[in-house]
């Protein structure tokens, strides 16, 4: 017999997968728009609650949208329907869509963004670095790899349109630190002490790339989106284990 699920049932499972308590202090996660007591017809997973993802949810008849990036970070002072964000909020409410976000808590989760990224990029025994709030460190196995070869591997594995390196030296690398999304500069001193040979991330400021190059640490920047969307299929599987028969779709990032 098919069970009818409520928004709260999905939220409870998300809390098991990515507890809100482990989110960074500055973050804003949880229910953004909606009613926890409302029934769920289906779930759409996406990185952002943008127009394309909202349209995908409507197309799939999914009235719950779970995103990685929060719809709201700071207090809302106005909702202007003439702006893209205001128009999106209007569409969300008009179509009775419930929006929930799991951000840095999903980054840090046991089977979250960085774990999925580490698995995809062949990191052996990925683990946290002491003092680094987000990100994982691991080796590339018994043999080191050439930087340019590994950069090409990263590009292909993640489906990136390209990568940016901070060096033109095709050095050997073996110890890698990965951080999906945006690189956090606070971790730089920790990377130096941990003797990291290469950092893979979604985006990094130019002067931080230069600083790491000065320390002999290579950087592979491959795009914010591609380093985070890798978690969505895994998140779908985790949700279905607890919520069988609930229609769950993954938004690929393409417009409907």
Secondary structure, DSSP 8 states (H G I E B T S, - for coil): -----BHHHHHHHHHHHS-GGGS-TT---EEEES-TTSB-S-EEEES---HHHHHHHHHTT--EEEESS-S-SS------TTSHHHHHHHHHHHTT-EEEE--HHHHHSTTSHHHHHHHHTT-EEEE--TT-SS-EEEE--SS-EEHHHHHHHHHHHHT-S--EES-S---EE-EEEEEEEE--GGGHHHHHHTT--EEEEEE--HHHHHHHHHTT-EEEE--HHHHHGGGHHHHHHHHHHHSTT--EEE--S---
